[in-house]
């Protein structure tokens, strides 16, 4: 039994679908140069081929975010998620994904500095059972996500987010951010509420 593919004549293919080897080589050269420019190859702070990327720009950005401080009712929301079921909140470890651009760019996780805002809900029940001296438990009132994508290859496409159902609980949802190469998706488990997205 012969498993070799049959060589089809070029007339069976649309000319637009065929890739000229010279054009392909030129495009690959441009992509490589874009990557070298984006990742600062040749600078004293970058490592040799195959080494770690220079992430000093990202470290500087994270330090700036930390230095900005937080309001009295804000807390950092940057650690890997902890807890189980309804008590789990924070960054969610996503299963290993393969990306169609993986052969050109090494996938990496973006840096982020997020905040969660808490406060009291003075609904009828809480007004009846609590007062300012004995307040109700604080609850999550909002999130602020700061995710840093300095080396996006396609800077014309803005990062997007998706709200996904949490299979473990109806009290929480999974908020996934997607930006494109060279960044992996990143996700957080947050409280399932109607959020005001304008701020």
N, C-alpha and C positions, 0 to 999 in steps of 0.2 A: 504494500500500500504506500502510495507516494503522498507525503504531507507538505510538499513544497508548494508555495502559492503559484498560481498561474500568472505569468507576466502579461498584463493587459496592455494594449496599444495606447499611446498617449491621447489618441483621438477620443477615447472614452471618457476623458476627464475634462472638467471645465478649467480653462486657463487660469482663472482667479484662484483656484484651489491648489495649484502647483506652486511650490516655493523654489525660487531660484537659489542655488547654493551660494552664489556671491552675495545676494541680498541677505540671506540667512547669516552669513559670516559677518556682514556689516552690522546687522541688527544686534548680534551677540556682542560685538565689539562695543557698540554704543551702550548696551545694558551694563557691560562690565565697567565701562568708564563712569557711568552714572553711579554705580555702586561704590567705586573707588572714591569718587567725589563726595558722595553722601556720607561715607564712613571714615573719611579723612585718612585714607591710606597714605603712608609716607610721613605723617606727622609724628612728632616725638612721643605723643601720648598713646598712639595706637600700637597694637602688637603686630608681630609678623604674620605671614599668611597662615591661616588656620587658627590663629590665636583669638583671644577675646576681643570684642569690639571696644572702642573708646566710648565709654558711657559717662564721661565727665560732665557733658552738657546736661544729661538727664539727672545726674546726682546734684548738680547745681540747682536745677529746677525744683527737685524735691526739697532741698534745703531751704529754698526761697518760700515754698509753700508752708513748711513747718514754721519758719520764722514769722510768717504772717499771723500766726496764732489763731485762736478760736474764740468764739463767743462763749459766755458762761453756760449756755445750754447746748453747745456743740461738743461732739466727741469724735476722735479719729476712728475711721472705719476702714483700716488698711491691713489688718492682719488676716491671715487665712481663717476661714470660718470655723467656729467652734460650736459645740453643743450637738444635740440630736433632734431630729424631727422639727417641731415648732420652735425650739430654742436655738436652732442653727441660724446664725446670721453672719454675713461677711463674705469674703472672697471664696468662690466655689472652685474646686479643682475640676477642670473639664477633662473628659477622656481625651487621650492623645488623638489629634486629628491629623489627617494628611491634606495638604493644600496643593492645588494644581501648579502653584508657582514655586513649590519646595525645591525643585531641581535648580532654580536660578538664585533663590535667596534663602538664607538660613532663617527659619521662623524663630521669633523671640517674643517674649512677653513684654508688653509696654509697662512703663513705670506709672504709678498713680498715687494720688494723695486725696482720699475721700473723707467726707465728714457726714455725720448723722446728727440731725437736730432733734432734740427731745423737749417735751414740755407737758403741761397739764391740760387735760380736756375737761372743761367745766360744763359738762352736760348736766341734765336734770338730776340724774342719779348721783353724780359726784357733788353737785351743789347741795343735795339733801344730806349726804353722808360724810362730807369732808368740808374743811374750811382752810383758810390760808395758814393757820397755825398747824393744822393736821392735814396736809395736802394729799390728794390721791396719788397713786403711782404714776410716774412719768411714762409717757408713751412716745413712740417715734412720730415726729411731725413732718420730717422731710430728710432728703439726702442731697448732698452736693458731690458730684463726681468730677474729679480733675484727672484726666488721663492724658499722658504725654506721648505724642507720636511725632518726634522730630524728624525721623528718617523715612517717612512715607514715600514710596516710589511714585505713586500717582497722587500728586498734591491737588488735583482738580476734583477728586471724589472725597467728600466729607465722611468721617466715620459715622456709622449708624448704630442704633441699638434696637434690641428686640426684647419684648417681655414674653417669657415662656412660662407655661404652667409648671408648677413644682409637683412632681409625682409623689413626693413624700407628705405634702401638707397643703391644705387649701388656704392656710393662714399666711403663707409666703409665696412669692413668685421668684423666678430667676430672671435677672436683668443681664442680658448678654450684649457686649460691645464688639463691633466688627469694624476694622479699619482697612484691611488689605495688606499686601506685602510691604515690609517684611514682618508684620506683626501678627501674632496669634490672637484669636478671640480671647476675651477675658469676661468672666461672669461673676455676679454677686447675688446672694440670696437676700431679698429684702421683704419687708412687710407688704402684704397684698392689700393695697388701698387705691382709691382714686387720687392721683397726685396732680397738683398744679404744675404743669411743665413749663410755664412761661417765665419762671424766675431762674 
